[in-house]
Structures are given as C-alpha cells and as structure tokens.
Amino acid sequence: MTKVLVLYYSRSGNTRKLAQQIARGIEAQGAEAILRTVPELPAYPDGQVPDTTAKDPFVTRQDLLDCHGLALGSPVRFGNMAAPLKQFIDSTSGEWLSGALIDKPAAVFGAGSMLHGGQETTLLTMTVPLLHHGMVLLGVPHSERALHTTQGGGSPYGASSVAEPNLPLIADEKQIAKTLGQRLARFAQTFHHHLGQ
C-alpha cells in the first residue's frame, strides 16, 4: 500500500488537528497515512507548557525511507517552522546524500493564531529544505472552492488554520486540508505504482 508520512510538530494542538484532516484525505484516496511528530526541545525559555495531547509516535529515519510522499506541518514561529521540526529536518543530511526523498511528492501545512501572522511565509520557507531533498512540491489548486470562501486559513501554498488553542478548525480549513491530503496521496500512488519505488 502507498504510505504517506504526515510529519508535524504541534505546541497547542492546532497543527495536529490539520495533520489529522490531511490524514483523512490521504486515507479517503486509498493510501495509508503515517502520523508522526518530533520531540520537544529541552529548553522552554518562554515558560510555556508543551502540548501533551499528541499521541503520535516520534518520526524515525525508516519512516522517511519507507514513505512514498510527505506532508510537513508546523505552527508559525515568526514566519518560519518551529525549532523542534527544523532540528529534525536539519538532521536529514544522510537522506539528502543518499537521495532517499528525490522525486517523492511533498506538501506543507501550518497553524497560527492571527490571520496575518505569518502562515504563508511559514509554508513557503518549509518548502526550501524539501526542494533541497529533490521532492516534488504540491499545493492546493484553485479548483478547491474552499480557497475562495475561507475566512480562516488555507492558501495555494498549503493547508493552514487560524485559531486559538482549544477551538475547532472551521469547515473550510478542514476541507482544504483534506483536499491537500487527497492530492498528495494521488501523486504518491503514481510515484509508488508507476515508478516502482
């Protein structure tokens, strides 16, 4: 079966909610969604308590090797991905040298608490290491009607949400995330079945 890795970091739980919607889209397309997260960093200079609701396992190197596609998600941190996720990405030089991710499809998603708080720059900067890995980037096409009606997150660059902790995703955010998951799964299935990888 085609496996799509949904790799995320979530502090408040909002990025995890998006990851779950992307996973639903992947599974609706007939692929297997592998939800994984990354460990917290040891220091919390802001004194915040990390999200303890995440039940997904930590990502392994084998998860990267085994996947046929990747969705990468992070909360907004000054227009960039959060440090715990970036630390993991920065540790993937071995996979870069071996070409383990070349030609695999990838997509990005993220969550923030303000409408103009950096969601789009976070999504765009998350694509840079994926391009270095030789991945094929996918966004959300304008044929997805929710892009035209959303009052929260979602853009051509990927799925996103704008919400305070403990609030649900709005319907359009859910739909955009599911659409992205379905599109990623379709491309991953093509990669897996037609390229024999």
Disulfide bonds with the S-S distance in Angstrom:
none
